[in-house]
Amino acid sequence: MTSKLDNALNFHQTALNVRAARQELLSSNVANGDTPNYKARDIDFSSVLSDALSSNIKKTGLTTTSQMHISPNATNSIVSQALYRVPQQPSADGNTVEMDAERAKFADNSIKYDASLTFISGQIRNLMTAIQER
């Protein structure tokens, strides 16, 4: 039964993980908006999500050779797929962060993260209704 629940919620769970990792990248870009030579990074959400769903991210992540090593997590693997953004208007100090674009992408990603939470809540509500036989 739990495997069916996992399958039902897997897509949105994976999407939330990828969105959270993207949010960290975007917030890092905003935080380093005044740092000289900082290069803005982002991920291609659809390709990273499809890789995550097909479990390719786990294959490309870090591997450990000892039980004492820190275990790699999916967020680090997602961030490792980050690409550098080409600025529309580069700054004189080498920084490629464009604050207006970063804020817009940050807000868009936040809205889509909330939408995924809403979808998961709806799926859980439907499952609870089915369990309670209403």
TILUMKE-703319 format. One record per atom (N, C-alpha, C): residue number from 0; residue in one letter; chain; atom name; x, y, z. Coordinates in nm, 3 decimals, always signed. Layout:
! residues N
   resi   resn   chain   name      east     north        up
    NUM      A       A     CA         X         Y         Z
...
//
This chain:
! residues 134
   resi   resn   chain   name      east     north        up
      0      M       A      N    +0.083    -0.121    +0.000
      0      M       A     CA    +0.000    +0.000    +0.000
      0      M       A      C    +0.086    +0.126    +0.000
      1      T       A      N    +0.195    +0.122    +0.077
      1      T       A     CA    +0.279    +0.242    +0.082
      1      T       A      C    +0.347    +0.270    -0.051
      2      S       A      N    +0.377    +0.166    -0.129
      2      S       A     CA    +0.438    +0.191    -0.259
      2      S       A      C    +0.340    +0.262    -0.352
      3      K       A      N    +0.211    +0.232    -0.340
      3      K       A     CA    +0.112    +0.303    -0.420
      3      K       A      C    +0.102    +0.449    -0.379
      4      L       A      N    +0.111    +0.475    -0.248
      4      L       A     CA    +0.112    +0.613    -0.201
      4      L       A      C    +0.236    +0.685    -0.248
      5      D       A      N    +0.350    +0.619    -0.241
      5      D       A     CA    +0.474    +0.679    -0.290
      5      D       A      C    +0.465    +0.712    -0.438
      6      N       A      N    +0.410    +0.621    -0.516
      6      N       A     CA    +0.395    +0.646    -0.659
      6      N       A      C    +0.301    +0.761    -0.687
      7      A       A      N    +0.196    +0.773    -0.606
      7      A       A     CA    +0.098    +0.879    -0.627
      7      A       A      C    +0.156    +1.017    -0.596
      8      L       A      N    +0.245    +1.024    -0.499
      8      L       A     CA    +0.299    +1.153    -0.456
      8      L       A      C    +0.442    +1.178    -0.506
      9      N       A      N    +0.501    +1.082    -0.575
      9      N       A     CA    +0.642    +1.092    -0.614
      9      N       A      C    +0.671    +1.213    -0.702
     10      F       A      N    +0.588    +1.239    -0.802
     10      F       A     CA    +0.615    +1.349    -0.894
     10      F       A      C    +0.623    +1.482    -0.821
     11      H       A      N    +0.522    +1.510    -0.740
     11      H       A     CA    +0.519    +1.640    -0.670
     11      H       A      C    +0.627    +1.648    -0.563
     12      Q       A      N    +0.659    +1.537    -0.499
     12      Q       A     CA    +0.766    +1.537    -0.401
     12      Q       A      C    +0.899    +1.569    -0.468
     13      T       A      N    +0.924    +1.508    -0.581
     13      T       A     CA    +1.047    +1.534    -0.656
     13      T       A      C    +1.049    +1.677    -0.707
     14      A       A      N    +0.936    +1.725    -0.756
     14      A       A     CA    +0.927    +1.864    -0.803
     14      A       A      C    +0.955    +1.962    -0.690
     15      L       A      N    +0.904    +1.932    -0.570
     15      L       A     CA    +0.931    +2.019    -0.455
     15      L       A      C    +1.079    +2.020    -0.421
     16      N       A      N    +1.144    +1.906    -0.425
     16      N       A     CA    +1.287    +1.900    -0.397
     16      N       A      C    +1.367    +1.982    -0.498
     17      V       A      N    +1.333    +1.970    -0.625
     17      V       A     CA    +1.404    +2.045    -0.729
     17      V       A      C    +1.375    +2.194    -0.714
     18      R       A      N    +1.251    +2.230    -0.686
     18      R       A     CA    +1.216    +2.372    -0.666
     18      R       A      C    +1.289    +2.430    -0.546
     19      A       A      N    +1.300    +2.352    -0.437
     19      A       A     CA    +1.372    +2.401    -0.319
     19      A       A      C    +1.519    +2.424    -0.350
     20      A       A      N    +1.580    +2.333    -0.425
     20      A       A     CA    +1.720    +2.351    -0.463
     20      A       A      C    +1.736    +2.472    -0.554
     21      R       A      N    +1.641    +2.494    -0.644
     21      R       A     CA    +1.647    +2.611    -0.732
     21      R       A      C    +1.630    +2.739    -0.651
     22      Q       A      N    +1.544    +2.734    -0.551
     22      Q       A     CA    +1.522    +2.851    -0.466
     22      Q       A      C    +1.652    +2.889    -0.394
     23      E       A      N    +1.727    +2.787    -0.350
     23      E       A     CA    +1.856    +2.815    -0.285
     23      E       A      C    +1.953    +2.881    -0.381
     24      L       A      N    +1.957    +2.833    -0.505
     24      L       A     CA    +2.044    +2.894    -0.605
     24      L       A      C    +2.005    +3.039    -0.632
     25      L       A      N    +1.875    +3.062    -0.649
     25      L       A     CA    +1.829    +3.198    -0.679
     25      L       A      C    +1.852    +3.292    -0.561
     26      S       A      N    +1.832    +3.243    -0.440
     26      S       A     CA    +1.856    +3.329    -0.323
     26      S       A      C    +2.005    +3.358    -0.308
     27      S       A      N    +2.089    +3.262    -0.344
     27      S       A     CA    +2.233    +3.285    -0.342
     27      S       A      C    +2.271    +3.392    -0.445
     28      N       A      N    +2.207    +3.388    -0.560
     28      N       A     CA    +2.233    +3.492    -0.661
     28      N       A      C    +2.195    +3.630    -0.609
     29      V       A      N    +2.078    +3.639    -0.546
     29      V       A     CA    +2.032    +3.769    -0.493
     29      V       A      C    +2.125    +3.817    -0.382
     30      A       A      N    +2.166    +3.724    -0.295
     30      A       A     CA    +2.254    +3.762    -0.184
     30      A       A      C    +2.390    +3.811    -0.232
     31      N       A      N    +2.434    +3.762    -0.345
     31      N       A     CA    +2.565    +3.800    -0.398
     31      N       A      C    +2.554    +3.901    -0.510
     32      G       A      N    +2.449    +3.979    -0.511
     32      G       A     CA    +2.427    +4.077    -0.615
     32      G       A      C    +2.533    +4.184    -0.624
     33      D       A      N    +2.602    +4.212    -0.514
     33      D       A     CA    +2.706    +4.315    -0.513
     33      D       A      C    +2.846    +4.258    -0.503
     34      T       A      N    +2.861    +4.126    -0.511
     34      T       A     CA    +2.992    +4.062    -0.498
     34      T       A      C    +3.064    +4.068    -0.633
     35      P       A      N    +3.182    +4.128    -0.636
     35      P       A     CA    +3.256    +4.135    -0.763
     35      P       A      C    +3.290    +3.996    -0.815
     36      N       A      N    +3.278    +3.981    -0.946
     36      N       A     CA    +3.310    +3.857    -1.018
     36      N       A      C    +3.221    +3.738    -0.980
     37      Y       A      N    +3.109    +3.762    -0.912
     37      Y       A     CA    +3.017    +3.652    -0.882
     37      Y       A      C    +2.940    +3.619    -1.010
     38      K       A      N    +2.927    +3.492    -1.039
     38      K       A     CA    +2.856    +3.446    -1.158
     38      K       A      C    +2.723    +3.385    -1.118
     39      A       A      N    +2.614    +3.441    -1.167
     39      A       A     CA    +2.479    +3.393    -1.137
     39      A       A      C    +2.460    +3.254    -1.196
     40      R       A      N    +2.393    +3.167    -1.118
     40      R       A     CA    +2.369    +3.029    -1.162
     40      R       A      C    +2.221    +2.997    -1.151
     41      D       A      N    +2.178    +2.904    -1.233
     41      D       A     CA    +2.040    +2.856    -1.231
     41      D       A      C    +2.039    +2.716    -1.291
     42      I       A      N    +1.926    +2.648    -1.277
     42      I       A     CA    +1.913    +2.515    -1.335
     42      I       A      C    +1.803    +2.519    -1.440
     43      D       A      N    +1.809    +2.425    -1.532
     43      D       A     CA    +1.701    +2.403    -1.627
     43      D       A      C    +1.604    +2.309    -1.558
     44      F       A      N    +1.495    +2.365    -1.505
     44      F       A     CA    +1.405    +2.290    -1.418
     44      F       A      C    +1.353    +2.163    -1.483
     45      S       A      N    +1.306    +2.173    -1.607
     45      S       A     CA    +1.244    +2.056    -1.669
     45      S       A      C    +1.343    +1.942    -1.690
     46      S       A      N    +1.466    +1.973    -1.730
     46      S       A     CA    +1.563    +1.864    -1.750
     46      S       A      C    +1.608    +1.805    -1.618
     47      V       A      N    +1.626    +1.888    -1.515
     47      V       A     CA    +1.666    +1.837    -1.384
     47      V       A      C    +1.554    +1.753    -1.324
     48      L       A      N    +1.430    +1.797    -1.342
     48      L       A     CA    +1.316    +1.719    -1.290
     48      L       A      C    +1.306    +1.584    -1.361
     49      S       A      N    +1.321    +1.584    -1.492
     49      S       A     CA    +1.313    +1.456    -1.563
     49      S       A      C    +1.427    +1.363    -1.524
     50      D       A      N    +1.547    +1.420    -1.500
     50      D       A     CA    +1.658    +1.339    -1.451
     50      D       A      C    +1.628    +1.284    -1.312
     51      A       A      N    +1.571    +1.368    -1.227
     51      A       A     CA    +1.539    +1.325    -1.091
     51      A       A      C    +1.433    +1.215    -1.091
     52      L       A      N    +1.335    +1.228    -1.178
     52      L       A     CA    +1.230    +1.127    -1.185
     52      L       A      C    +1.282    +0.994    -1.240
     53      S       A      N    +1.382    +1.002    -1.326
     53      S       A     CA    +1.439    +0.878    -1.379
     53      S       A      C    +1.558    +0.832    -1.296
     54      S       A      N    +1.580    +0.897    -1.183
     54      S       A     CA    +1.686    +0.862    -1.087
     54      S       A      C    +1.826    +0.880    -1.141
     55      N       A      N    +1.843    +0.961    -1.243
     55      N       A     CA    +1.977    +0.986    -1.296
     55      N       A      C    +2.058    +1.075    -1.203
     56      I       A      N    +1.992    +1.157    -1.123
     56      I       A     CA    +2.064    +1.245    -1.033
     56      I       A      C    +2.139    +1.163    -0.929
     57      K       A      N    +2.077    +1.060    -0.880
     57      K       A     CA    +2.144    +0.978    -0.779
     57      K       A      C    +2.268    +0.911    -0.837
     58      K       A      N    +2.263    +0.877    -0.965
     58      K       A     CA    +2.378    +0.814    -1.029
     58      K       A      C    +2.492    +0.912    -1.049
     59      T       A      N    +2.460    +1.039    -1.073
     59      T       A     CA    +2.565    +1.137    -1.098
     59      T       A      C    +2.612    +1.205    -0.971
     60      G       A      N    +2.549    +1.176    -0.859
     60      G       A     CA    +2.587    +1.238    -0.733
     60      G       A      C    +2.717    +1.180    -0.678
     61      L       A      N    +2.754    +1.223    -0.562
     61      L       A     CA    +2.875    +1.176    -0.498
     61      L       A      C    +2.859    +1.032    -0.451
     62      T       A      N    +2.968    +0.959    -0.452
     62      T       A     CA    +2.967    +0.826    -0.396
     62      T       A      C    +3.063    +0.824    -0.278
     63      T       A      N    +3.036    +0.739    -0.183
     63      T       A     CA    +3.121    +0.730    -0.065
     63      T       A      C    +3.194    +0.597    -0.064
     64      T       A      N    +3.312    +0.598    -0.006
     64      T       A     CA    +3.391    +0.476    +0.003
     64      T       A      C    +3.403    +0.426    +0.146
     65      S       A      N    +3.348    +0.505    +0.240
     65      S       A     CA    +3.354    +0.468    +0.380
     65      S       A      C    +3.223    +0.506    +0.446
     66      Q       A      N    +3.188    +0.433    +0.552
     66      Q       A     CA    +3.066    +0.466    +0.625
     66      Q       A      C    +3.082    +0.595    +0.705
     67      M       A      N    +3.205    +0.639    +0.722
     67      M       A     CA    +3.232    +0.763    +0.796
     67      M       A      C    +3.213    +0.888    +0.710
     68      H       A      N    +3.201    +0.872    +0.579
     68      H       A     CA    +3.181    +0.985    +0.489
     68      H       A      C    +3.041    +1.044    +0.508
     69      I       A      N    +3.031    +1.170    +0.482
     69      I       A     CA    +2.901    +1.236    +0.484
     69      I       A      C    +2.824    +1.187    +0.362
     70      S       A      N    +2.701    +1.144    +0.384
     70      S       A     CA    +2.624    +1.091    +0.272
     70      S       A      C    +2.580    +1.204    +0.180
     71      P       A      N    +2.591    +1.182    +0.049
     71      P       A     CA    +2.547    +1.284    -0.045
     71      P       A      C    +2.395    +1.291    -0.046
     72      N       A      N    +2.342    +1.408    -0.074
     72      N       A     CA    +2.197    +1.419    -0.085
     72      N       A      C    +2.158    +1.471    -0.222
     73      A       A      N    +2.030    +1.463    -0.253
     73      A       A     CA    +1.982    +1.500    -0.386
     73      A       A      C    +2.000    +1.648    -0.414
     74      T       A      N    +1.991    +1.733    -0.311
     74      T       A     CA    +2.005    +1.877    -0.332
     74      T       A      C    +2.143    +1.909    -0.387
     75      N       A      N    +2.248    +1.849    -0.330
     75      N       A     CA    +2.382    +1.875    -0.381
     75      N       A      C    +2.394    +1.828    -0.525
     76      S       A      N    +2.332    +1.717    -0.560
     76      S       A     CA    +2.337    +1.668    -0.697
     76      S       A      C    +2.264    +1.761    -0.792
     77      I       A      N    +2.153    +1.816    -0.747
     77      I       A     CA    +2.078    +1.910    -0.830
     77      I       A      C    +2.160    +2.037    -0.850
     78      V       A      N    +2.219    +2.088    -0.743
     78      V       A     CA    +2.299    +2.210    -0.753
     78      V       A      C    +2.421    +2.187    -0.842
     79      S       A      N    +2.472    +2.065    -0.844
     79      S       A     CA    +2.588    +2.038    -0.930
     79      S       A      C    +2.552    +2.047    -1.078
     80      Q       A      N    +2.423    +2.044    -1.111
     80      Q       A     CA    +2.379    +2.058    -1.250
     80      Q       A      C    +2.349    +2.203    -1.286
     81      A       A      N    +2.382    +2.295    -1.196
     81      A       A     CA    +2.355    +2.437    -1.221
     81      A       A      C    +2.441    +2.489    -1.335
     82      L       A      N    +2.382    +2.577    -1.411
     82      L       A     CA    +2.449    +2.640    -1.524
     82      L       A      C    +2.472    +2.787    -1.494
     83      Y       A      N    +2.575    +2.844    -1.552
     83      Y       A     CA    +2.599    +2.987    -1.536
     83      Y       A      C    +2.510    +3.063    -1.633
     84      R       A      N    +2.454    +3.172    -1.584
     84      R       A     CA    +2.363    +3.252    -1.664
     84      R       A      C    +2.441    +3.359    -1.741
     85      V       A      N    +2.405    +3.378    -1.866
     85      V       A     CA    +2.466    +3.482    -1.948
     85      V       A      C    +2.385    +3.610    -1.926
     86      P       A      N    +2.450    +3.717    -1.877
     86      P       A     CA    +2.375    +3.838    -1.846
     86      P       A      C    +2.335    +3.916    -1.971
     87      Q       A      N    +2.223    +3.985    -1.963
     87      Q       A     CA    +2.179    +4.074    -2.070
     87      Q       A      C    +2.268    +4.198    -2.075
     88      Q       A      N    +2.304    +4.244    -1.954
     88      Q       A     CA    +2.384    +4.365    -1.943
     88      Q       A      C    +2.490    +4.341    -1.835
     89      P       A      N    +2.610    +4.295    -1.872
     89      P       A     CA    +2.714    +4.265    -1.773
     89      P       A      C    +2.760    +4.390    -1.699
     90      S       A      N    +2.798    +4.371    -1.574
     90      S       A     CA    +2.845    +4.485    -1.495
     90      S       A      C    +2.996    +4.501    -1.510
     91      A       A      N    +3.047    +4.615    -1.471
     91      A       A     CA    +3.190    +4.645    -1.485
     91      A       A      C    +3.276    +4.559    -1.393
     92      D       A      N    +3.220    +4.515    -1.279
     92      D       A     CA    +3.300    +4.437    -1.184
     92      D       A      C    +3.296    +4.287    -1.211
     93      G       A      N    +3.234    +4.244    -1.320
     93      G       A     CA    +3.231    +4.102    -1.355
     93      G       A      C    +3.115    +4.024    -1.295
     94      N       A      N    +3.029    +4.090    -1.218
     94      N       A     CA    +2.914    +4.025    -1.157
     94      N       A      C    +2.807    +4.007    -1.264
     95      T       A      N    +2.748    +3.887    -1.272
     95      T       A     CA    +2.646    +3.861    -1.374
     95      T       A      C    +2.504    +3.856    -1.317
     96      V       A      N    +2.487    +3.897    -1.192
     96      V       A     CA    +2.354    +3.896    -1.130
     96      V       A      C    +2.276    +4.018    -1.176
     97      E       A      N    +2.159    +3.995    -1.231
     97      E       A     CA    +2.068    +4.103    -1.268
     97      E       A      C    +1.951    +4.096    -1.171
     98      M       A      N    +1.948    +4.189    -1.078
     98      M       A     CA    +1.856    +4.181    -0.964
     98      M       A      C    +1.709    +4.171    -1.004
     99      D       A      N    +1.667    +4.247    -1.104
     99      D       A     CA    +1.526    +4.241    -1.144
     99      D       A      C    +1.490    +4.102    -1.197
    100      A       A      N    +1.576    +4.047    -1.279
    100      A       A     CA    +1.550    +3.913    -1.334
    100      A       A      C    +1.555    +3.808    -1.223
    101      E       A      N    +1.649    +3.823    -1.131
    101      E       A     CA    +1.660    +3.725    -1.020
    101      E       A      C    +1.536    +3.729    -0.932
    102      R       A      N    +1.491    +3.849    -0.901
    102      R       A     CA    +1.370    +3.861    -0.817
    102      R       A      C    +1.249    +3.803    -0.887
    103      A       A      N    +1.237    +3.826    -1.017
    103      A       A     CA    +1.124    +3.771    -1.092
    103      A       A      C    +1.129    +3.618    -1.094
    104      K       A      N    +1.248    +3.562    -1.117
    104      K       A     CA    +1.262    +3.416    -1.118
    104      K       A      C    +1.237    +3.358    -0.978
    105      F       A      N    +1.282    +3.429    -0.876
    105      F       A     CA    +1.261    +3.387    -0.737
    105      F       A      C    +1.111    +3.383    -0.705
    106      A       A      N    +1.039    +3.489    -0.743
    106      A       A     CA    +0.894    +3.495    -0.718
    106      A       A      C    +0.821    +3.387    -0.797
    107      D       A      N    +0.859    +3.367    -0.923
    107      D       A     CA    +0.796    +3.265    -1.006
    107      D       A      C    +0.818    +3.126    -0.948
    108      N       A      N    +0.939    +3.098    -0.904
    108      N       A     CA    +0.969    +2.969    -0.845
    108      N       A      C    +0.892    +2.949    -0.714
    109      S       A      N    +0.878    +3.055    -0.635
    109      S       A     CA    +0.801    +3.047    -0.510
    109      S       A      C    +0.655    +3.013    -0.536
    110      I       A      N    +0.598    +3.077    -0.636
    110      I       A     CA    +0.457    +3.052    -0.671
    110      I       A      C    +0.439    +2.908    -0.717
    111      K       A      N    +0.532    +2.860    -0.798
    111      K       A     CA    +0.522    +2.722    -0.846
    111      K       A      C    +0.547    +2.621    -0.734
    112      Y       A      N    +0.630    +2.655    -0.638
    112      Y       A     CA    +0.652    +2.570    -0.520
    112      Y       A      C    +0.521    +2.559    -0.441
    113      D       A      N    +0.456    +2.675    -0.420
    113      D       A     CA    +0.328    +2.674    -0.349
    113      D       A      C    +0.221    +2.596    -0.426
    114      A       A      N    +0.224    +2.605    -0.558
    114      A       A     CA    +0.128    +2.529    -0.639
    114      A       A      C    +0.150    +2.379    -0.621
    115      S       A      N    +0.276    +2.336    -0.617
    115      S       A     CA    +0.304    +2.194    -0.595
    115      S       A      C    +0.254    +2.149    -0.458
    116      L       A      N    +0.270    +2.235    -0.357
    116      L       A     CA    +0.217    +2.203    -0.224
    116      L       A      C    +0.065    +2.190    -0.227
    117      T       A      N    +0.000    +2.277    -0.303
    117      T       A     CA    -0.145    +2.272    -0.316
    117      T       A      C    -0.189    +2.142    -0.384
    118      F       A      N    -0.116    +2.100    -0.488
    118      F       A     CA    -0.149    +1.974    -0.555
    118      F       A      C    -0.133    +1.856    -0.461
    119      I       A      N    -0.024    +1.855    -0.384
    119      I       A     CA    -0.003    +1.745    -0.290
    119      I       A      C    -0.113    +1.744    -0.184
    120      S       A      N    -0.149    +1.861    -0.133
    120      S       A     CA    -0.257    +1.869    -0.034
    120      S       A      C    -0.388    +1.815    -0.091
    121      G       A      N    -0.416    +1.847    -0.217
    121      G       A     CA    -0.537    +1.797    -0.281
    121      G       A      C    -0.535    +1.646    -0.297
    122      Q       A      N    -0.418    +1.593    -0.335
    122      Q       A     CA    -0.407    +1.448    -0.349
    122      Q       A      C    -0.426    +1.379    -0.214
    123      I       A      N    -0.367    +1.433    -0.111
    123      I       A     CA    -0.381    +1.373    +0.023
    123      I       A      C    -0.526    +1.385    +0.070
    124      R       A      N    -0.589    +1.498    +0.043
    124      R       A     CA    -0.729    +1.516    +0.081
    124      R       A      C    -0.817    +1.414    +0.009
    125      N       A      N    -0.790    +1.390    -0.120
    125      N       A     CA    -0.867    +1.290    -0.195
    125      N       A      C    -0.844    +1.149    -0.139
    126      L       A      N    -0.721    +1.118    -0.103
    126      L       A     CA    -0.692    +0.988    -0.043
    126      L       A      C    -0.762    +0.971    +0.091
    127      M       A      N    -0.763    +1.077    +0.171
    127      M       A     CA    -0.830    +1.071    +0.301
    127      M       A      C    -0.981    +1.054    +0.283
    128      T       A      N    -1.037    +1.120    +0.183
    128      T       A     CA    -1.180    +1.105    +0.155
    128      T       A      C    -1.211    +0.962    +0.113
    129      A       A      N    -1.125    +0.903    +0.032
    129      A       A     CA    -1.146    +0.765    -0.011
    129      A       A      C    -1.133    +0.668    +0.106
    130      I       A      N    -1.041    +0.694    +0.196
    130      I       A     CA    -1.023    +0.608    +0.312
    130      I       A      C    -1.142    +0.616    +0.407
    131      Q       A      N    -1.196    +0.737    +0.422
    131      Q       A     CA    -1.309    +0.758    +0.513
    131      Q       A      C    -1.442    +0.720    +0.451
    132      E       A      N    -1.445    +0.684    +0.323
    132      E       A     CA    -1.564    +0.639    +0.252
    132      E       A      C    -1.677    +0.741    +0.258
    133      R       A      N    -1.647    +0.862    +0.217
    133      R       A     CA    -1.753    +0.963    +0.212
    133      R       A      C    -1.819    +0.964    +0.080
//
